[in-house]
Amino acid sequence: MLKPSDIFTSSSVSPWRVLSYTLIFCLTLPILFALLGDEDPFIYNLVFSFSIGFLAHLFGSISVYLLKNYNAWFQWLAVLNSIILATLLGVRFAFWATGADQDLPDDILYVSIAASLPMGLFFGGIIMWVFYSRAKVAKADAERLELQLHSEMSEKQLSQAQLNLLQAQIEPHFLFNTLATVHSLIEAEPKRASSLLEEVNTYLRTALDHSRSKDCLLAHEIHMLRSYLGIMKTRMGTRFEFDIIIDNTVLKLPFPPMLLQPLVENAIKHGLEPKINGGTLQISGMLKNGKLCLDVIDSGVGFADFKGEGIGLSNVRDRLNTLYSGAAIFEISELGKRGVRASIQIPVNLL
């Protein structure tokens, strides 16, 4: 339940706005009485209205300030008492200011003052209802915004957790196979084994810096992939060739870390390695129709052994949906029987 202190200390209901609305209401009431043909003088109704309105505002503000730390019911009771007190004093002041108290006996005067109480309560109730409604809407909006922020934070945390899981799965698998290759080369081809270890060291250093960086660029991703593909070239020899064709205009664009890595791994693992003669892999990137378009194309076995998206490709799709709210496109298509194309399109204004 909203407290009066929540309403009048809220940024959505400033003290100046309270005063402005009270002033408007105080002017409206005597004008309305005059239009309805009330016999009382306009000045009397004006004094009556302003007396109740501003006394209620003053007493209510003092009550809210003094009782700010009390519960809602206690605060509302204090505000109600402020309205009643403001009505009694305001009407008495209005009678005095207009000289009406000189023409009325005391018993009729006090009956008239008491009879004005419903008008004061109605007046104060309208004012409080207006601000209560505004504050309630503001509170609901704030709660909705907070839930939205929590939801977005949870999605980003989930995306980061998925990235960490992906790295935890990619790196051991990749390292074990690479180290096995190094072990097999140590005696037969020691220079090649040494070169492969240097490439692994460069790749791991680059991948670690890239994944921890908060300001990742597409250039960093491509640099890491060059190291990775260099290792795969050493491992697969003449069975593997690669080419990277990226426009210089897109290299400085922000880009999520480890987003292309699963596509490249998937192309090699499921497309090129199963093929006896191996094949080629091409990474291309350009701007087209306001979108960053990236393709990973292999000349492997196509969809022959395709069993649906694994965790790597699913992670790419989920991260794109989370980061760009469904505005990014991720597609995988077969190029006849010669390979597979994995495509990502991201609106540049969202990067």
C-alpha positions in Angstrom: 0.0 0.0 0.0 1.3 3.4 -1.0 2.0 5.9 1.8 1.3 9.6 1.5 5.1 10.0 2.0 5.6 7.8 -1.0 3.4 10.0 -3.1 4.6 13.4 -2.1 8.3 12.5 -1.9 8.2 10.8 -5.3 10.0 12.5 -8.2 6.8 12.0 -10.3 4.8 14.2 -7.9 6.9 17.3 -7.0 5.8 19.8 -4.3 5.4 22.4 -7.0 3.1 20.2 -9.0 1.0 19.6 -5.8 0.8 23.3 -5.2 -0.1 24.0 -8.9 -2.9 21.4 -8.8 -4.2 22.7 -5.5 -4.3 26.3 -7.0 -6.2 25.2 -10.1 -8.8 23.3 -7.9 -9.1 26.3 -5.6 -9.9 28.6 -8.6 -12.2 26.1 -10.2 -14.5 25.7 -7.2 -15.7 29.3 -6.8 -16.0 29.7 -10.6 -18.1 26.6 -10.7 -20.3 27.9 -7.8 -20.7 31.3 -9.7 -21.8 29.6 -12.9 -24.3 27.5 -11.0 -25.9 30.7 -9.7 -24.8 30.4 -6.0 -26.2 33.2 -3.9 -23.0 33.6 -1.9 -20.6 36.3 -3.2 -17.7 35.1 -5.4 -15.2 36.5 -3.0 -16.7 34.4 -0.2 -16.4 31.2 -2.2 -12.9 32.1 -3.3 -11.7 32.7 0.3 -13.5 29.5 1.4 -11.8 27.5 -1.4 -8.3 28.8 -0.9 -8.6 28.6 2.9 -9.5 24.9 2.8 -7.1 24.0 0.0 -4.0 25.6 1.2 -4.5 24.8 4.8 -5.1 21.2 3.9 -2.0 21.3 1.8 0.1 22.9 4.6 -1.3 20.6 7.4 -1.0 17.5 5.1 2.6 18.3 4.2 3.6 18.8 7.8 1.9 15.5 8.8 3.6 13.6 6.0 7.0 15.1 6.9 6.6 14.3 10.6 5.2 10.8 10.1 7.4 9.7 7.1 8.7 6.6 9.0 5.3 5.4 10.2 3.1 2.8 8.4 0.7 3.7 5.6 -2.6 3.6 7.7 -1.2 5.9 10.3 -0.1 8.4 7.7 -3.4 8.3 5.9 -5.2 8.9 9.2 -3.0 11.9 9.8 -3.8 13.3 6.4 -7.5 12.8 6.9 -7.3 14.6 10.3 -5.3 17.4 8.4 -8.2 17.7 5.9 -10.8 17.9 8.6 -8.8 20.5 10.6 -8.2 22.5 7.5 -11.9 22.5 6.6 -13.0 23.7 10.1 -10.3 26.4 10.3 -10.7 27.3 6.6 -14.5 27.8 6.8 -14.1 29.8 10.0 -11.5 32.0 8.4 -13.8 32.4 5.3 -16.7 33.5 7.5 -14.4 36.0 9.4 -12.9 37.4 6.2 -16.2 38.0 4.5 -17.9 39.3 7.6 -20.5 36.6 7.6 -19.9 35.7 11.2 -21.2 39.1 12.2 -24.6 38.5 10.7 -25.1 34.9 12.1 -25.8 33.7 15.7 -23.1 31.5 17.1 -25.1 28.4 17.0 -26.0 28.8 13.3 -22.4 29.8 12.6 -21.0 26.6 14.0 -23.6 24.5 12.4 -22.7 26.1 9.1 -19.0 25.4 9.7 -19.8 21.7 10.6 -22.0 21.4 7.5 -19.1 22.5 5.3 -17.1 19.4 6.4 -18.4 17.1 3.6 -17.3 19.7 1.1 -13.8 19.8 2.6 -13.5 16.1 2.7 -14.7 15.9 -0.9 -12.2 18.6 -1.8 -9.3 16.9 0.0 -10.3 13.4 -1.3 -10.3 14.6 -4.9 -6.8 16.0 -4.5 -5.4 12.9 -2.8 -7.1 10.6 -5.3 -5.4 12.4 -8.2 -1.9 12.1 -6.7 -2.5 8.6 -5.4 -3.5 7.5 -8.9 -0.4 9.2 -10.4 1.9 7.7 -7.8 0.4 4.2 -8.3 1.0 4.4 -12.0 4.5 5.6 -11.5 5.2 2.8 -9.0 3.9 0.2 -11.4 6.0 1.7 -14.2 9.1 1.6 -12.0 8.4 -2.0 -11.0 7.9 -3.0 -14.6 11.2 -1.3 -15.6 13.0 -3.0 -12.8 11.7 -6.4 -13.9 12.7 -5.6 -17.4 16.2 -4.7 -16.3 16.5 -7.8 -14.2 15.3 -9.9 -17.2 17.9 -8.3 -19.5 20.6 -8.8 -16.9 19.6 -12.4 -16.5 19.7 -12.9 -20.3 23.1 -11.3 -20.6 24.4 -13.4 -17.6 23.0 -16.5 -19.3 24.6 -15.5 -22.6 28.0 -15.1 -20.7 27.5 -18.5 -19.0 26.8 -20.1 -22.4 30.0 -18.4 -23.7 32.0 -19.8 -20.8 30.6 -23.2 -21.3 31.4 -23.1 -25.0 35.0 -22.1 -24.3 35.3 -24.9 -21.7 34.1 -27.4 -24.3 36.0 -26.0 -27.3 39.4 -25.5 -25.8 40.0 -29.0 -24.2 38.8 -30.8 -27.3 41.0 -28.6 -29.5 44.0 -28.8 -27.2 43.8 -32.6 -26.8 43.8 -33.2 -30.6 46.5 -30.6 -31.2 48.8 -31.9 -28.4 48.3 -35.4 -29.8 49.5 -34.1 -33.2 52.5 -32.4 -31.5 53.4 -35.7 -29.8 53.3 -37.6 -33.0 55.6 -35.0 -34.7 58.2 -34.6 -32.0 60.5 -37.4 -33.2 59.6 -37.5 -36.9 59.4 -33.7 -37.6 60.7 -31.8 -34.5 60.7 -28.4 -36.4 57.1 -28.8 -37.4 56.2 -29.8 -33.8 58.0 -26.7 -32.4 56.2 -24.5 -34.9 52.9 -26.0 -34.0 53.5 -25.4 -30.3 54.3 -21.7 -31.0 51.0 -21.4 -33.0 49.1 -23.0 -30.1 50.7 -20.5 -27.7 49.8 -17.6 -29.9 46.2 -18.8 -30.3 45.6 -19.4 -26.6 47.1 -16.0 -25.6 44.9 -14.3 -28.3 41.8 -16.2 -27.3 42.2 -15.5 -23.6 42.7 -11.8 -24.1 39.8 -11.7 -26.6 37.3 -13.5 -24.4 38.1 -11.3 -21.4 37.9 -8.0 -23.2 34.8 -5.8 -22.8 35.5 -3.9 -26.0 35.8 -6.6 -28.7 36.1 -5.8 -32.3 35.6 -8.0 -35.4 39.4 -7.5 -36.0 40.2 -9.3 -32.7 37.9 -12.2 -33.7 39.5 -12.5 -37.1 43.0 -12.3 -35.6 42.2 -15.2 -33.2 40.7 -17.2 -36.1 43.8 -16.8 -38.2 45.8 -18.4 -35.4 43.3 -21.2 -35.0 43.2 -21.9 -38.7 47.0 -21.8 -38.9 47.1 -24.6 -36.3 44.5 -26.6 -38.3 46.6 -26.1 -41.4 49.6 -27.5 -39.7 47.6 -30.5 -38.4 45.8 -31.3 -41.6 48.6 -30.4 -44.0 47.7 -30.3 -47.7 44.2 -31.5 -47.0 43.2 -28.1 -45.7 43.3 -24.6 -47.2 41.7 -21.4 -45.9 41.1 -17.9 -47.0 39.8 -14.8 -45.1 38.2 -12.0 -47.2 37.1 -9.2 -44.9 36.4 -5.6 -45.9 38.6 -3.2 -43.9 35.5 -1.1 -43.2 34.0 -3.7 -41.0 37.1 -4.8 -39.0 36.7 -1.9 -36.5 33.1 -2.7 -35.8 32.2 -4.1 -32.3 31.6 -7.8 -32.3 30.8 -10.4 -29.6 33.7 -12.7 -28.7 33.8 -16.3 -29.8 30.8 -15.9 -32.1 32.5 -17.1 -35.3 34.6 -19.7 -33.7 31.9 -22.4 -33.4 31.0 -21.9 -37.1 34.6 -22.4 -38.1 35.0 -25.5 -35.8 31.8 -27.0 -37.1 32.8 -26.5 -40.7 36.2 -28.3 -40.1 34.9 -31.0 -37.8 31.8 -32.0 -39.7 32.6 -30.8 -43.2 36.3 -31.0 -44.0 37.9 -33.6 -41.7 35.5 -36.4 -42.7 36.3 -35.7 -46.4 39.2 -37.9 -47.6 40.7 -35.1 -49.7 39.9 -32.4 -47.3 38.9 -29.1 -48.8 38.8 -25.3 -48.3 37.3 -22.9 -45.8 36.5 -19.3 -46.5 35.5 -16.6 -44.1 34.1 -13.4 -45.7 32.7 -10.2 -44.3 31.1 -7.1 -45.7 28.5 -4.4 -45.2 25.3 -4.9 -47.1 22.0 -2.9 -46.7 23.0 -1.6 -43.3 24.0 -5.1 -42.0 27.2 -6.8 -41.1 27.2 -9.9 -43.3 29.6 -12.7 -42.3 29.8 -16.1 -44.1 31.8 -19.2 -43.2 31.8 -21.5 -46.3 33.4 -24.9 -46.5 33.8 -27.3 -49.4 33.2 -30.4 -47.3 30.7 -33.3 -47.3 27.7 -31.0 -46.9 24.7 -32.3 -44.9 25.6 -35.9 -45.4 26.3 -36.5 -41.7 24.4 -33.5 -40.4 22.4 -34.5 -37.3 21.0 -31.1 -36.3 22.6 -28.2 -34.4 25.0 -29.1 -31.7 25.6 -27.0 -28.6 28.1 -24.7 -30.5 25.6 -23.7 -33.2 22.7 -23.5 -30.8 24.8 -21.2 -28.6 25.5 -18.9 -31.5 21.7 -18.7 -32.3 20.8 -18.1 -28.7 23.5 -15.4 -28.2 22.4 -13.6 -31.3 18.7 -13.6 -30.1 19.8 -12.4 -26.7 22.2 -9.7 -27.8 20.1 -8.3 -30.6 16.5 -9.1 -29.6 15.8 -11.2 -32.6 17.0 -8.6 -35.1 20.1 -10.7 -36.1 19.8 -13.5 -38.7 21.7 -16.9 -38.4 21.3 -19.4 -41.3 22.9 -22.6 -42.4 22.4 -23.9 -45.9 23.9 -26.6 -48.1 25.8 -25.6 -51.3 24.7 -28.5 -53.5 26.9 -31.4 -52.5 30.0 -29.3 -52.2 29.8 -27.9 -48.7 27.9 -25.7 -46.3 27.4 -22.0 -45.8 26.8 -20.6 -42.3 25.7 -16.9 -42.4 25.3 -14.2 -39.8 23.6 -10.9 -40.5 23.6 -8.2 -37.8 22.2 -4.6 -38.2 25.1 -2.3 -37.8 23.2 0.2 -35.6 22.8 -2.6 -33.0 26.5 -3.4 -32.7 
